[in-house]
Amino acid sequence: MKHFLCHSAELGEGQSRGFSHAGLELLGVRRQGQVYLYRNRCPHRGIPLNWQPEQFLDSSASLIACAHHGALFLIESGECVAGPCEGDALQALDCHEDSQGIWLKD
C-alpha cells in the first residue's frame, strides 16, 4: 500500500521537508535526485530532530542534523556519524517516487 506525501517539485534537490502520516512524524531529503525518508525521531532522546519546520539539514546541506543535540546523520543511510548517538541510526522508511509524486510504502 502507498500513501501520498507530496508532489516531487515540493522537495527540491538538496532540500528537506517534514511530513505527518498516521500519527508518525517523518522527514524527507532529496540528494542527487534520490529521495530518502526517515522517521523524524532522534535515536538519542526520541524527540523530533528539527526546531523549525522543514529544517533538517546542517549548514552545508550535506548531513541531517538534530537541532537539539547537534547529532549528524548521513543522508543516504541515516547513520549517526557525530554526536551523542554516534553509531545509532535514524529509522529509514520505504518510499517511492513516480510521475505523481513521493509516496510512503507500507
Salt bridges, closest charged atoms under 4 A:
GLU10 OE2 - ARG17 NH1 3.48
GLU76 OE2 - ARG31 NH1 3.32
ASP94 OD2 - LYS105 NZ 3.77
GLU97 OE2 - ARG30 NH2 2.79
ASP98 OD2 - LYS2 NZ 3.58
ASP98 OD2 - HIS96 NE2 3.82
ASP106 OD2 - HIS3 NE2 2.85
